[in-house]
Amino acid sequence: MSTTRSDAWSEHDDSILAQIVIHHIKHCSTQLRAFDEVGQKLGRTAAACGFRWNSTVRKKNEREILLAKTFRQAQKNKRSSQPMKMGRLLDQKTDFNSLITFLQSLKVTYSNAQLRLTQLKIDLESANKSISLLKMERERLLSLAAPEKTVLSGEVNENYQALLAILQHANQLMHDEPFSDLHQDKTG
């Protein structure tokens, strides 16, 4: 015994989905709007309708979809060849006004960006000058420290030589004295 889901798609549901989506394609609407409309009629979500359309129904209606697209293109061509009417002129005027407003806004944004760029260039130049001054100061301090380092190095070398001489003298004294004399002095 086979069981069917209570929310399974019927042939009638598929037919309604196909008719509405093809109608929307034909009349320059979006498939999303079609899925919303079908969802309301069938009590399903737009996502469920979209899934069903893409997985099953679209494949069965390729010919009708092609005819709807051809009809839509013919309507577009027909409209574009008609002389312009007053309503369309007003729409274009509104479009031009919004375009002018947009361009003016873009000009202000561009001017602000130019000012910011100028300020950043000034800041960069100032930072480069500071870096140059710090490098010069570093070189000056290193040149002042170099003779002092040489003097310190000389003093250390002199102290080392003196210590070495003392150690050598002590070593000689130890080798010159007989071992027995040292031993008697310590015990005796």
Phi, psi and omega in degrees: 000125181264143179246143177249145179292149180288338181254019180293152179279131177264169176299322179297317178298316179298321180296315178298315179302312182297313182300314184290316180296316179296321176301316180294320177298316183296326186252032172059034176255173182267157176294330179299316177297321179297317180296322176298314181296315179296318179302318179293320181292321186261357180071038180233168178279157177298325179295319179296319179295317178297319179297314181297319179300309184288329184274330189227303193291321182302317183297328181280346187236031182302317183296315180295323179296316179298318178297319180296319179294320178297316178300315180299316181294320178297319178296319179298315180296321180295316180294321184287337179272349179285148177296152183290136179259166184301319180299319179291327177296318179296320177298319179293323179297318177297319178298319179295319179297316179291328176294318178298315179300317179298315181294322177295318177297319178296322179297317179296316179299318179296316179299316178298321179294321178297317178298317180297319179297317178299315179297319178295323177296318178297315179299319180295316179298318178297317179296320178296321177296317179299319179298316179298316179297318179295322177295317179297318179297319178298314179298319180298314180295322177295322180291327176290325183282338183298311179296322179297322178295320179295318178298312179299319180296321178296317179296317179297318180296318178297315179298320179297315180298319180296316179298318179297319179296318179298315180296320178294319179297318179296321179295319179295318180299322180292325181280333181284321181283138177291149183295324184292323179297319179295322182292321180290322180297324183284326183269335194258000000 
